[in-house]
């Protein structure tokens, strides 16, 4: 049986893949699992299609922290598009920030490669 953590990672990868296949990039977005087990995708819009990412991330983080503190969410996570340079090579990455009860916020990173009809994700 899949854990809540595994479910949220799988859902975020599916969402990111749809954005990446369509636009080759994505704005920060999130997903949470509420106390009844419902998976809820979350996006933020600040009035412009070209809003800076940091205010979107701040808005999502605030909501997810509050949802966890109020015991409304079992787990929540934000996906952020980015890149990392390793040994002179630039890789595209998806950073996932996790919010869980009684845990500090933590992150996982997934390198990705966009193919014609799919996206490959590798945990780094």
MOPAC internal coordinates of N, CA, C and O (Angstrom, degrees):
PM7 1SCF
backbone

  N    0.0000 0     0.00 0     0.00 0    0    0    0
  C    1.4608 1     0.00 0     0.00 0    1    0    0
  C    1.5287 1   109.06 1     0.00 0    2    1    0
  O    1.2310 1   120.90 1   -44.73 1    3    2    1
  N    1.3034 1   115.88 1   135.27 1    3    2    1
  C    1.4598 1   122.01 1  -179.41 1    5    3    2
  C    1.5260 1   111.07 1   -71.48 1    6    5    3
  O    1.2310 1   120.86 1   -43.61 1    7    6    5
  N    1.3243 1   115.96 1   136.39 1    7    6    5
  C    1.4616 1   120.26 1   175.04 1    9    7    6
  C    1.5307 1   109.16 1   -77.97 1   10    9    7
  O    1.2310 1   120.93 1   -15.32 1   11   10    9
  N    1.3398 1   115.82 1   164.68 1   11   10    9
  C    1.4679 1   119.76 1   176.53 1   13   11   10
  C    1.5272 1   110.73 1   -58.36 1   14   13   11
  O    1.2310 1   120.27 1   141.41 1   15   14   13
  N    1.3304 1   117.08 1   -38.59 1   15   14   13
  C    1.4643 1   121.30 1   178.83 1   17   15   14
  C    1.5309 1   110.39 1   -62.07 1   18   17   15
  O    1.2310 1   120.13 1   133.14 1   19   18   17
  N    1.3240 1   117.35 1   -46.86 1   19   18   17
  C    1.4636 1   120.98 1   179.45 1   21   19   18
  C    1.5324 1   111.14 1   -63.38 1   22   21   19
  O    1.2310 1   120.65 1   140.66 1   23   22   21
  N    1.3248 1   116.36 1   -39.34 1   23   22   21
  C    1.4686 1   120.34 1   179.31 1   25   23   22
  C    1.5201 1   110.50 1   -62.77 1   26   25   23
  O    1.2310 1   120.68 1   132.32 1   27   26   25
  N    1.3334 1   116.30 1   -47.68 1   27   26   25
  C    1.4677 1   118.99 1  -175.95 1   29   27   26
  C    1.5262 1   110.93 1   -66.59 1   30   29   27
  O    1.2310 1   119.75 1   143.78 1   31   30   29
  N    1.3190 1   118.07 1   -36.22 1   31   30   29
  C    1.4716 1   120.83 1   176.75 1   33   31   30
  C    1.5298 1   109.70 1   -64.50 1   34   33   31
  O    1.2310 1   120.27 1   134.69 1   35   34   33
  N    1.3272 1   117.10 1   -45.31 1   35   34   33
  C    1.4639 1   121.13 1   179.80 1   37   35   34
  C    1.5288 1   111.25 1   -60.93 1   38   37   35
  O    1.2310 1   120.42 1   135.76 1   39   38   37
  N    1.3275 1   116.81 1   -44.24 1   39   38   37
  C    1.4668 1   120.96 1  -179.32 1   41   39   38
  C    1.5292 1   110.64 1   -65.34 1   42   41   39
  O    1.2310 1   119.96 1   136.45 1   43   42   41
  N    1.3251 1   117.69 1   -43.55 1   43   42   41
  C    1.4619 1   120.43 1   179.12 1   45   43   42
  C    1.5308 1   111.20 1   -63.18 1   46   45   43
  O    1.2310 1   120.15 1   140.31 1   47   46   45
  N    1.3154 1   117.33 1   -39.69 1   47   46   45
  C    1.4704 1   120.10 1   177.66 1   49   47   46
  C    1.5286 1   110.66 1   -63.41 1   50   49   47
  O    1.2310 1   120.25 1   138.37 1   51   50   49
  N    1.3327 1   117.12 1   -41.63 1   51   50   49
  C    1.4674 1   120.26 1   178.66 1   53   51   50
  C    1.5266 1   110.80 1   -63.13 1   54   53   51
  O    1.2310 1   120.31 1   136.40 1   55   54   53
  N    1.3342 1   117.02 1   -43.60 1   55   54   53
  C    1.4590 1   120.60 1   178.99 1   57   55   54
  C    1.5298 1   110.33 1   -64.12 1   58   57   55
  O    1.2310 1   120.52 1   133.37 1   59   58   57
  N    1.3297 1   116.61 1   -46.63 1   59   58   57
  C    1.4633 1   120.41 1  -179.66 1   61   59   58
  C    1.5270 1   110.83 1   -61.19 1   62   61   59
  O    1.2310 1   120.54 1   139.21 1   63   62   61
  N    1.3254 1   116.57 1   -40.79 1   63   62   61
  C    1.4596 1   120.03 1   179.26 1   65   63   62
  C    1.5327 1   110.99 1   -59.10 1   66   65   63
  O    1.2310 1   119.98 1   136.81 1   67   66   65
  N    1.3220 1   117.64 1   -43.19 1   67   66   65
  C    1.4700 1   120.71 1   178.63 1   69   67   66
  C    1.5231 1   110.92 1   -61.00 1   70   69   67
  O    1.2310 1   120.34 1   136.15 1   71   70   69
  N    1.3342 1   116.96 1   -43.85 1   71   70   69
  C    1.4708 1   120.18 1   178.84 1   73   71   70
  C    1.5274 1   111.19 1   -65.96 1   74   73   71
  O    1.2310 1   120.77 1   135.34 1   75   74   73
  N    1.3348 1   116.13 1   -44.66 1   75   74   73
  C    1.4637 1   120.33 1  -176.27 1   77   75   74
  C    1.5301 1   112.12 1   -66.78 1   78   77   75
  O    1.2310 1   120.22 1   142.04 1   79   78   77
  N    1.3253 1   117.18 1   -37.96 1   79   78   77
  C    1.4659 1   119.26 1   178.45 1   81   79   78
  C    1.5192 1   111.20 1   -68.74 1   82   81   79
  O    1.2310 1   120.43 1   149.60 1   83   82   81
  N    1.3328 1   116.79 1   -30.40 1   83   82   81
  C    1.4568 1   120.34 1   179.98 1   85   83   82
  C    1.5116 1   114.45 1   -85.17 1   86   85   83
  O    1.2310 1   120.61 1   139.38 1   87   86   85
  N    1.3462 1   116.43 1   -40.62 1   87   86   85
  C    1.4683 1   119.34 1  -171.71 1   89   87   86
  C    1.5325 1   114.04 1  -125.78 1   90   89   87
  O    1.2310 1   119.95 1   174.68 1   91   90   89
  N    1.3250 1   117.71 1    -5.32 1   91   90   89
  C    1.4726 1   123.06 1  -178.96 1   93   91   90
  C    1.5262 1   113.52 1    68.61 1   94   93   91
  O    1.2310 1   120.50 1  -170.99 1   95   94   93
  N    1.3400 1   116.66 1     9.01 1   95   94   93
  C    1.4620 1   122.76 1   178.07 1   97   95   94
  C    1.5230 1   107.76 1  -163.14 1   98   97   95
  O    1.2310 1   120.74 1    -6.50 1   99   98   97
  N    1.3489 1   116.19 1   173.50 1   99   98   97
  C    1.4586 1   118.73 1   175.29 1  101   99   98
  C    1.5199 1   110.82 1  -153.81 1  102  101   99
  O    1.2310 1   121.73 1   -29.28 1  103  102  101
  N    1.3233 1   114.30 1   150.72 1  103  102  101
  C    1.4603 1   121.14 1   171.84 1  105  103  102
  C    1.5217 1   108.24 1   -80.30 1  106  105  103
  O    1.2310 1   119.80 1   -23.10 1  107  106  105
  N    1.3190 1   117.98 1   156.90 1  107  106  105
  C    1.4670 1   119.93 1   177.35 1  109  107  106
  C    1.5315 1   110.99 1   -55.16 1  110  109  107
  O    1.2310 1   121.55 1   -40.61 1  111  110  109
  N    1.3211 1   114.63 1   139.39 1  111  110  109
  C    1.4609 1   121.55 1   177.35 1  113  111  110
  C    1.5229 1   107.46 1  -148.38 1  114  113  111
  O    1.2310 1   120.43 1    -9.46 1  115  114  113
  N    1.2978 1   116.78 1   170.54 1  115  114  113
  C    1.4478 1   119.17 1  -178.68 1  117  115  114
  C    1.5108 1   112.97 1  -147.13 1  118  117  115
  O    1.2310 1   121.83 1    -2.99 1  119  118  117
  N    1.3069 1   114.10 1   177.01 1  119  118  117
  C    1.4524 1   123.32 1   177.26 1  121  119  118
  C    1.5165 1   107.55 1  -150.99 1  122  121  119
  O    1.2310 1   120.85 1   -34.12 1  123  122  121
  N    1.3213 1   115.99 1   145.88 1  123  122  121
  C    1.4637 1   118.95 1   171.58 1  125  123  122
  C    1.5121 1   109.82 1  -135.57 1  126  125  123
  O    1.2310 1   121.46 1   -20.15 1  127  126  125
  N    1.3186 1   114.81 1   159.85 1  127  126  125
  C    1.4545 1   122.03 1   173.24 1  129  127  126
  C    1.5205 1   105.84 1  -113.20 1  130  129  127
  O    1.2310 1   121.00 1   -59.44 1  131  130  129
  N    1.3403 1   115.69 1   120.56 1  131  130  129
  C    1.4592 1   118.73 1  -177.37 1  133  131  130
  C    1.5276 1   110.46 1   -81.83 1  134  133  131
  O    1.2310 1   120.56 1    -0.40 1  135  134  133
  N    1.3060 1   116.53 1   179.60 1  135  134  133
  C    1.4615 1   121.77 1  -174.69 1  137  135  134
  C    1.5261 1   113.43 1   -64.83 1  138  137  135
  O    1.2310 1   120.03 1   158.91 1  139  138  137
  N    1.3367 1   117.55 1   -21.09 1  139  138  137
  C    1.4619 1   119.90 1   178.26 1  141  139  138
  C    1.5311 1   111.61 1   -91.84 1  142  141  139
  O    1.2310 1   120.26 1  -178.70 1  143  142  141
  N    1.3472 1   117.11 1     1.30 1  143  142  141
  C    1.4551 1   121.60 1   177.93 1  145  143  142
  C    1.5166 1   114.75 1    90.96 1  146  145  143
  O    1.2310 1   120.29 1  -175.70 1  147  146  145
  N    1.3294 1   117.05 1     4.30 1  147  146  145
  C    1.4602 1   121.06 1   178.94 1  149  147  146
  C    1.5327 1   109.91 1   -73.31 1  150  149  147
  O    1.2310 1   120.59 1   -44.86 1  151  150  149
  N    1.3270 1   116.47 1   135.14 1  151  150  149
  C    1.4688 1   122.62 1   177.61 1  153  151  150
  C    1.5189 1   107.35 1   -92.68 1  154  153  151
  O    1.2310 1   120.97 1   -57.01 1  155  154  153
  N    1.3528 1   115.75 1   122.99 1  155  154  153
  C    1.4595 1   120.90 1  -174.27 1  157  155  154
  C    1.5350 1   110.15 1  -122.94 1  158  157  155
  O    1.2310 1   119.70 1   -69.88 1  159  158  157
  N    1.3383 1   118.18 1   110.12 1  159  158  157
  C    1.4631 1   120.33 1   174.18 1  161  159  158
  C    1.5271 1   110.11 1   -72.52 1  162  161  159
  O    1.2310 1   120.76 1   -34.61 1  163  162  161
  N    1.3348 1   116.15 1   145.39 1  163  162  161
  C    1.4649 1   121.17 1  -177.11 1  165  163  162
  C    1.5256 1   109.25 1  -135.94 1  166  165  163
  O    1.2310 1   121.29 1   -46.27 1  167  166  165
  N    1.3181 1   115.15 1   133.73 1  167  166  165
  C    1.4538 1   121.13 1   173.01 1  169  167  166
  C    1.5115 1   108.11 1  -128.93 1  170  169  167
  O    1.2310 1   120.68 1   -12.25 1  171  170  169
  N    1.2995 1   116.30 1   167.75 1  171  170  169
  C    1.4660 1   120.88 1   177.76 1  173  171  170
  C    1.5106 1   108.11 1  -132.45 1  174  173  171
  O    1.2310 1   120.93 1   -35.70 1  175  174  173
  N    1.3112 1   115.82 1   144.30 1  175  174  173
  C    1.4579 1   122.07 1   178.74 1  177  175  174
  C    1.5186 1   107.98 1  -133.23 1  178  177  175
  O    1.2310 1   120.65 1   -52.79 1  179  178  177
  N    1.3049 1   116.37 1   127.21 1  179  178  177
  C    1.4662 1   120.85 1  -176.37 1  181  179  178
  C    1.5285 1   112.13 1  -111.94 1  182  181  179
  O    1.2310 1   120.04 1  -155.15 1  183  182  181
  N    1.3222 1   117.53 1    24.85 1  183  182  181
  C    1.4549 1   120.66 1   174.04 1  185  183  182
  C    1.5068 1   115.93 1    96.96 1  186  185  183
  O    1.2310 1   119.90 1   177.31 1  187  186  185
  N    1.3325 1   117.80 1    -2.69 1  187  186  185
  C    1.4561 1   120.43 1  -179.70 1  189  187  186
  C    1.5197 1   109.23 1  -146.54 1  190  189  187
  O    1.2310 1   120.90 1   -35.87 1  191  190  189
  N    1.3252 1   115.89 1   144.13 1  191  190  189
  C    1.4569 1   119.50 1   176.38 1  193  191  190
  C    1.5284 1   112.05 1   -70.83 1  194  193  191
  O    1.2310 1   120.04 1   169.50 1  195  194  193
  N    1.3119 1   117.54 1   -10.50 1  195  194  193
  C    1.4606 1   121.73 1  -177.85 1  197  195  194
  C    1.5174 1   111.17 1  -122.78 1  198  197  195
  O    1.2310 1   120.42 1  -143.10 1  199  198  197
  N    1.3276 1   116.80 1    36.90 1  199  198  197
  C    1.4644 1   121.17 1   178.23 1  201  199  198
  C    1.5263 1   109.38 1   -65.89 1  202  201  199
  O    1.2310 1   120.29 1   -32.21 1  203  202  201
  N    1.3376 1   117.05 1   147.79 1  203  202  201
  C    1.4624 1   119.17 1   175.28 1  205  203  202
  C    1.5282 1   110.22 1   -64.64 1  206  205  203
  O    1.2310 1   120.63 1   -29.45 1  207  206  205
  N    1.3235 1   116.40 1   150.55 1  207  206  205
  C    1.4614 1   121.60 1  -176.19 1  209  207  206
  C    1.5248 1   113.97 1   -69.94 1  210  209  207
  O    1.2310 1   119.62 1   142.94 1  211  210  209
  N    1.3381 1   118.33 1   -37.06 1  211  210  209
  C    1.4680 1   120.10 1  -174.22 1  213  211  210
  C    1.5297 1   114.05 1   -58.62 1  214  213  211
  O    1.2310 1   118.36 1   136.11 1  215  214  213
  N    1.3338 1   120.73 1   -43.89 1  215  214  213
  C    1.4650 1   118.71 1   176.26 1  217  215  214
  C    1.5300 1   113.06 1   -63.52 1  218  217  215
  O    1.2310 1   120.19 1   146.16 1  219  218  217
  N    1.3301 1   117.25 1   -33.84 1  219  218  217
  C    1.4629 1   120.56 1   176.43 1  221  219  218
  C    1.5267 1   110.65 1   -64.91 1  222  221  219
  O    1.2310 1   121.05 1   135.22 1  223  222  221
  N    1.3307 1   115.60 1   -44.78 1  223  222  221
  C    1.4622 1   120.59 1   178.68 1  225  223  222
  C    1.5300 1   110.13 1   -61.91 1  226  225  223
  O    1.2310 1   120.54 1   135.02 1  227  226  225
  N    1.3252 1   116.56 1   -44.98 1  227  226  225
  C    1.4690 1   120.45 1   179.35 1  229  227  226
  C    1.5248 1   111.36 1   -59.35 1  230  229  227
  O    1.2310 1   120.29 1   136.71 1  231  230  229
  N    1.3281 1   117.05 1   -43.29 1  231  230  229
  C    1.4645 1   121.39 1   179.66 1  233  231  230
  C    1.5311 1   111.54 1   -63.29 1  234  233  231
  O    1.2310 1   120.51 1   134.53 1  235  234  233
  N    1.3320 1   116.64 1   -45.47 1  235  234  233
  C    1.4586 1   120.80 1   178.51 1  237  235  234
  C    1.5353 1   111.12 1   -64.75 1  238  237  235
  O    1.2310 1   120.44 1   136.50 1  239  238  237
  N    1.3331 1   116.76 1   -43.50 1  239  238  237
  C    1.4707 1   119.96 1   179.48 1  241  239  238
  C    1.5242 1   111.33 1   -60.63 1  242  241  239
  O    1.2310 1   120.51 1   136.02 1  243  242  241
  N    1.3101 1   116.63 1   -43.98 1  243  242  241
  C    1.4632 1   120.74 1   179.67 1  245  243  242
  C    1.5290 1   110.67 1   -59.55 1  246  245  243
  O    1.2310 1   120.62 1   132.69 1  247  246  245
  N    1.3268 1   116.42 1   -47.31 1  247  246  245
  C    1.4656 1   120.75 1   179.59 1  249  247  246
  C    1.5274 1   111.19 1   -62.73 1  250  249  247
  O    1.2310 1   120.04 1   134.92 1  251  250  249
  N    1.3169 1   117.52 1   -45.08 1  251  250  249
  C    1.4617 1   120.49 1  -176.79 1  253  251  250
  C    1.5281 1   112.04 1   -68.63 1  254  253  251
  O    1.2310 1   120.29 1   140.12 1  255  254  253
  N    1.3340 1   117.05 1   -39.88 1  255  254  253
  C    1.4731 1   119.64 1   176.10 1  257  255  254
  C    1.5243 1   109.97 1   -60.52 1  258  257  255
  O    1.2310 1   120.56 1   135.35 1  259  258  257
  N    1.3182 1   116.54 1   -44.65 1  259  258  257
  C    1.4618 1   121.23 1  -179.38 1  261  259  258
  C    1.5302 1   110.93 1   -64.76 1  262  261  259
  O    1.2310 1   119.95 1   137.39 1  263  262  261
  N    1.3210 1   117.70 1   -42.61 1  263  262  261
  C    1.4566 1   121.41 1   178.79 1  265  263  262
  C    1.5191 1   112.76 1   -62.26 1  266  265  263
  O    1.2310 1   120.77 1   141.36 1  267  266  265
  N    1.3297 1   116.14 1   -38.64 1  267  266  265
  C    1.4732 1   121.03 1   177.22 1  269  267  266
  C    1.5260 1   109.49 1   -69.68 1  270  269  267
  O    1.2310 1   120.06 1   132.37 1  271  270  269
  N    1.3405 1   117.49 1   -47.63 1  271  270  269
  C    1.4702 1   121.49 1  -179.20 1  273  271  270
  C    1.5288 1   112.13 1   -61.25 1  274  273  271
  O    1.2310 1   120.26 1   144.42 1  275  274  273
  N    1.3343 1   117.11 1   -35.58 1  275  274  273
  C    1.4660 1   121.69 1  -179.48 1  277  275  274
  C    1.5313 1   112.25 1   -85.71 1  278  277  275
  O    1.2310 1   121.10 1  -174.37 1  279  278  277
  N    1.3398 1   115.51 1     5.63 1  279  278  277
  C    1.4587 1   121.50 1   177.83 1  281  279  278
  C    1.5399 1   112.50 1    61.67 1  282  281  279
  O    1.2310 1   120.56 1  -149.54 1  283  282  281
  N    1.3343 1   116.54 1    30.46 1  283  282  281
  C    1.4657 1   121.72 1   177.77 1  285  283  282
  C    1.5282 1   111.43 1   -91.41 1  286  285  283
  O    1.2310 1   120.65 1   150.80 1  287  286  285
  N    1.3397 1   116.37 1   -29.20 1  287  286  285
  C    1.4577 1   121.96 1  -177.31 1  289  287  286
  C    1.5260 1   109.44 1  -114.89 1  290  289  287
  O    1.2310 1   120.83 1   -39.69 1  291  290  289
  N    1.3375 1   116.01 1   140.31 1  291  290  289
  C    1.4615 1   120.45 1   173.00 1  293  291  290
  C    1.5253 1   110.11 1   -80.40 1  294  293  291
  O    1.2310 1   121.28 1   140.19 1  295  294  293
  N    1.3218 1   115.16 1   -39.81 1  295  294  293
  C    1.4573 1   122.09 1   179.22 1  297  295  294
  C    1.5195 1   107.64 1  -155.78 1  298  297  295
  O    1.2310 1   120.65 1   -30.24 1  299  298  297
  N    1.3210 1   116.35 1   149.76 1  299  298  297
  C    1.4589 1   121.88 1   176.41 1  301  299  298
  C    1.5273 1   107.74 1  -144.02 1  302  301  299
  O    1.2310 1   120.96 1   -24.47 1  303  302  301
  N    1.3318 1   115.76 1   155.53 1  303  302  301
  C    1.4592 1   119.29 1   179.35 1  305  303  302
  C    1.5170 1   110.71 1  -154.02 1  306  305  303
  O    1.2310 1   121.56 1   -32.31 1  307  306  305
  N    1.3135 1   114.63 1   147.69 1  307  306  305
  C    1.4620 1   123.05 1   177.63 1  309  307  306
  C    1.5231 1   108.41 1  -115.03 1  310  309  307
  O    1.2310 1   120.50 1   -44.44 1  311  310  309
  N    1.3237 1   116.65 1   135.56 1  311  310  309
  C    1.4630 1   122.08 1   174.78 1  313  311  310
  C    1.5210 1   108.84 1  -105.32 1  314  313  311
  O    1.2310 1   121.01 1   -48.10 1  315  314  313
  N    1.3345 1   115.67 1   131.90 1  315  314  313
  C    1.4611 1   122.51 1  -179.04 1  317  315  314
  C    1.5302 1   108.00 1  -128.06 1  318  317  315
  O    1.2310 1   120.55 1   -49.14 1  319  318  317
  N    1.3212 1   116.55 1   130.86 1  319  318  317
  C    1.4558 1   122.46 1   178.30 1  321  319  318
  C    1.5208 1   109.05 1   -81.27 1  322  321  319
  O    1.2310 1   120.30 1   -38.85 1  323  322  321
  N    1.3135 1   117.03 1   141.15 1  323  322  321
  C    1.4579 1   119.62 1   179.83 1  325  323  322
  C    1.5119 1   111.59 1  -164.81 1  326  325  323
  O    1.2310 1   121.49 1    14.27 1  327  326  325
  N    1.3226 1   114.76 1  -165.73 1  327  326  325
  C    1.4611 1   120.63 1   176.67 1  329  327  326
  C    1.5166 1   108.67 1  -147.94 1  330  329  327
  O    1.2310 1   121.29 1   -20.13 1  331  330  329
  N    1.3136 1   115.13 1   159.87 1  331  330  329
  C    1.4546 1   122.15 1   178.51 1  333  331  330
  C    1.5233 1   107.28 1  -141.68 1  334  333  331
  O    1.2310 1   120.78 1   -33.77 1  335  334  333
  N    1.3265 1   116.12 1   146.23 1  335  334  333
  C    1.4555 1   121.02 1   177.34 1  337  335  334
  C    1.5224 1   108.66 1  -109.72 1  338  337  335
  O    1.2310 1   121.06 1   -55.22 1  339  338  337
  N    1.3201 1   115.58 1   124.78 1  339  338  337
  C    1.4593 1   122.02 1   177.31 1  341  339  338
  C    1.5161 1   108.61 1  -128.34 1  342  341  339
  O    1.2310 1   120.94 1   -57.93 1  343  342  341
  N    1.3175 1   115.80 1   122.07 1  343  342  341
  C    1.4660 1   121.76 1   179.30 1  345  343  342
  C    1.5262 1   111.55 1    52.51 1  346  345  343
  O    1.2310 1   120.94 1  -139.75 1  347  346  345
  N    1.3360 1   115.80 1    40.25 1  347  346  345
  C    1.4501 1   121.76 1   176.67 1  349  347  346
  C    1.5226 1   115.22 1    80.78 1  350  349  347
  O    1.2310 1   120.23 1  -179.27 1  351  350  349
  N    1.3415 1   117.17 1     0.73 1  351  350  349
  C    1.4630 1   120.79 1   179.67 1  353  351  350
  C    1.5325 1   108.68 1  -107.67 1  354  353  351
  O    1.2310 1   120.75 1   -48.31 1  355  354  353
  N    1.3409 1   116.17 1   131.69 1  355  354  353
  C    1.4658 1   121.45 1   179.69 1  357  355  354
  C    1.5289 1   108.89 1   -92.28 1  358  357  355
  O    1.2310 1   121.30 1   -52.55 1  359  358  357
  N    1.3354 1   115.12 1   127.45 1  359  358  357
  C    1.4634 1   121.69 1   177.78 1  361  359  358
  C    1.5265 1   109.18 1  -117.40 1  362  361  359
  O    1.2310 1   120.67 1   -38.86 1  363  362  361
  N    1.3345 1   116.33 1   141.14 1  363  362  361
  C    1.4578 1   121.05 1   170.56 1  365  363  362
  C    1.5195 1   107.96 1   -76.54 1  366  365  363
  O    1.2310 1   120.61 1   -39.42 1  367  366  365
  N    1.3352 1   116.44 1   140.58 1  367  366  365
  C    1.4602 1   120.03 1   178.69 1  369  367  366
  C    1.5249 1   111.01 1  -136.09 1  370  369  367
  O    1.2310 1   121.86 1   -24.25 1  371  370  369
  N    1.3164 1   114.05 1   155.75 1  371  370  369
  C    1.4530 1   121.95 1   167.33 1  373  371  370
  C    1.5220 1   105.44 1  -112.71 1  374  373  371
  O    1.2310 1   121.07 1   -61.02 1  375  374  373
  N    1.3253 1   115.56 1   118.98 1  375  374  373
  C    1.4612 1   121.21 1   175.03 1  377  375  374
  C    1.5178 1   107.14 1   -93.08 1  378  377  375
  O    1.2310 1   120.26 1   -48.71 1  379  378  377
  N    1.3283 1   117.11 1   131.29 1  379  378  377
  C    1.4635 1   120.83 1   175.65 1  381  379  378
  C    1.5134 1   108.10 1  -115.04 1  382  381  379
  O    1.2310 1   120.95 1   -54.16 1  383  382  381
  N    1.3378 1   115.79 1   125.84 1  383  382  381
  C    1.4671 1   122.83 1   177.04 1  385  383  382
  C    1.5249 1   108.20 1  -104.51 1  386  385  383
  O    1.2310 1   120.68 1   -56.89 1  387  386  385
  N    1.3208 1   116.31 1   123.11 1  387  386  385
  C    1.4600 1   121.86 1  -174.61 1  389  387  386
  C    1.5257 1   111.74 1  -103.96 1  390  389  387
  O    1.2310 1   121.38 1   -37.95 1  391  390  389
  N    1.3224 1   114.96 1   142.05 1  391  390  389
  C    1.4598 1   123.76 1   178.19 1  393  391  390
  C    1.5269 1   107.17 1  -126.17 1  394  393  391
  O    1.2310 1   120.79 1   -60.17 1  395  394  393
  N    1.3330 1   116.10 1   119.83 1  395  394  393
  C    1.4566 1   121.21 1   179.38 1  397  395  394
  C    1.5236 1   109.73 1  -139.96 1  398  397  395
  O    1.2310 1   120.75 1   -24.90 1  399  398  397
  N    1.3135 1   116.17 1   155.10 1  399  398  397
  C    1.4590 1   121.72 1   178.13 1  401  399  398
  C    1.5196 1   109.80 1   -61.18 1  402  401  399
  O    1.2310 1   120.92 1   -43.27 1  403  402  401
  N    1.3274 1   115.84 1   136.73 1  403  402  401
  C    1.4714 1   123.68 1   176.36 1  405  403  402
  C    1.5257 1   113.94 1    59.84 1  406  405  403
  O    1.2310 1   120.14 1  -154.41 1  407  406  405
  N    1.3325 1   117.33 1    25.59 1  407  406  405
  C    1.4599 1   121.55 1   175.50 1  409  407  406
  C    1.5174 1   109.00 1  -134.38 1  410  409  407
  O    1.2310 1   120.99 1   -32.82 1  411  410  409
  N    1.3302 1   115.72 1   147.18 1  411  410  409
  C    1.4553 1   120.08 1   171.09 1  413  411  410
  C    1.5206 1   108.39 1   -70.43 1  414  413  411
  O    1.2310 1   121.00 1   -24.29 1  415  414  413
  N    1.3234 1   115.69 1   155.71 1  415  414  413
  C    1.4634 1   120.17 1   174.97 1  417  415  414
  C    1.5334 1   107.22 1   -60.91 1  418  417  415
  O    1.2310 1   120.77 1   -44.44 1  419  418  417
  N    1.3269 1   116.13 1   135.56 1  419  418  417
  C    1.4609 1   119.83 1   177.22 1  421  419  418
  C    1.5223 1   109.03 1  -136.36 1  422  421  419
  O    1.2310 1   121.20 1   -15.32 1  423  422  421
  N    1.3342 1   115.31 1   164.68 1  423  422  421
  C    1.4607 1   120.69 1  -173.21 1  425  423  422
  C    1.5249 1   110.92 1  -128.33 1  426  425  423
  O    1.2310 1   121.74 1   -28.98 1  427  426  425
  N    1.3247 1   114.27 1   151.02 1  427  426  425
  C    1.4653 1   122.45 1   169.26 1  429  427  426
  C    1.5214 1   106.48 1  -130.56 1  430  429  427
  O    1.2310 1   121.33 1   -29.36 1  431  430  429
  N    1.3254 1   115.06 1   150.64 1  431  430  429
  C    1.4567 1   120.41 1  -177.86 1  433  431  430
  C    1.5216 1   109.64 1  -122.98 1  434  433  431
  O    1.2310 1   121.14 1   -43.15 1  435  434  433
  N    1.3228 1   115.43 1   136.85 1  435  434  433
  C    1.4596 1   122.03 1   178.90 1  437  435  434
  C    1.5226 1   108.92 1  -127.81 1  438  437  435
  O    1.2310 1   121.03 1   -64.71 1  439  438  437
  N    1.3359 1   115.63 1   115.29 1  439  438  437
  C    1.4593 1   118.89 1   171.24 1  441  439  438
  C    1.5203 1   106.59 1   -68.63 1  442  441  439
  O    1.2310 1   121.08 1   -31.09 1  443  442  441
  N    1.3252 1   115.54 1   148.91 1  443  442  441
  C    1.4625 1   117.19 1   176.86 1  445  443  442
  C    1.5147 1   111.18 1  -139.10 1  446  445  443
  O    1.2310 1   122.44 1   -26.15 1  447  446  445
  N    1.3244 1   112.92 1   153.85 1  447  446  445
  C    1.4607 1   121.39 1   176.60 1  449  447  446
  C    1.5204 1   106.75 1  -130.31 1  450  449  447
  O    1.2310 1   120.92 1   -53.76 1  451  450  449
  N    1.3301 1   115.85 1   126.24 1  451  450  449
  C    1.4629 1   121.13 1  -179.66 1  453  451  450
  C    1.5348 1   108.63 1   -87.86 1  454  453  451
  O    1.2310 1   121.15 1   -58.21 1  455  454  453
  N    1.3253 1   115.41 1   121.79 1  455  454  453
  C    1.4615 1   123.27 1   175.29 1  457  455  454
  C    1.5359 1   107.87 1  -102.22 1  458  457  455
  O    1.2310 1   119.46 1    -7.31 1  459  458  457
  N    1.3092 1   118.63 1   172.69 1  459  458  457
  C    1.4637 1   119.76 1  -179.61 1  461  459  458
  C    1.5337 1   114.47 1   -56.33 1  462  461  459
  O    1.2310 1   119.55 1   143.36 1  463  462  461
  N    1.3501 1   118.46 1   -36.64 1  463  462  461
  C    1.4565 1   120.80 1  -174.89 1  465  463  462
  C    1.5242 1   113.56 1  -129.38 1  466  465  463
  O    1.2310 1   120.17 1  -171.15 1  467  466  465
  N    1.3163 1   117.28 1     8.85 1  467  466  465
  C    1.4606 1   120.31 1  -178.95 1  469  467  466
  C    1.5246 1   109.46 1  -159.39 1  470  469  467
  O    1.2310 1   121.39 1    -8.37 1  471  470  469
  N    1.3113 1   114.94 1   171.63 1  471  470  469
  C    1.4620 1   121.27 1   176.27 1  473  471  470
  C    1.5222 1   106.92 1  -128.10 1  474  473  471
  O    1.2310 1   120.73 1   -48.85 1  475  474  473
  N    1.3309 1   116.22 1   131.15 1  475  474  473
  C    1.4663 1   121.48 1   176.17 1  477  475  474
  C    1.5291 1   108.29 1   -95.52 1  478  477  475
  O    1.2310 1   120.53 1   -51.13 1  479  478  477
  N    1.3360 1   116.60 1   128.87 1  479  478  477
  C    1.4605 1   122.45 1   177.55 1  481  479  478
  C    1.5204 1   108.80 1  -113.27 1  482  481  479
  O    1.2310 1   120.65 1   -46.88 1  483  482  481
  N    1.3184 1   116.36 1   133.12 1  483  482  481
  C    1.4636 1   122.83 1   176.12 1  485  483  482
  C    1.5171 1   108.50 1  -126.43 1  486  485  483
  O    1.2310 1   120.49 1   -53.53 1  487  486  485
  N    1.3364 1   116.67 1   126.47 1  487  486  485
  C    1.4697 1   119.42 1   178.07 1  489  487  486
  C    1.5169 1   108.35 1   -69.05 1  490  489  487
  O    1.2310 1   120.73 1   -46.51 1  491  490  489
  N    1.3531 1   116.22 1   133.49 1  491  490  489
  C    1.4600 1   118.79 1   178.71 1  493  491  490
  C    1.4975 1   111.46 1  -103.98 1  494  493  491
  O    1.2310 1   120.10 1   180.00 1  495  494  493

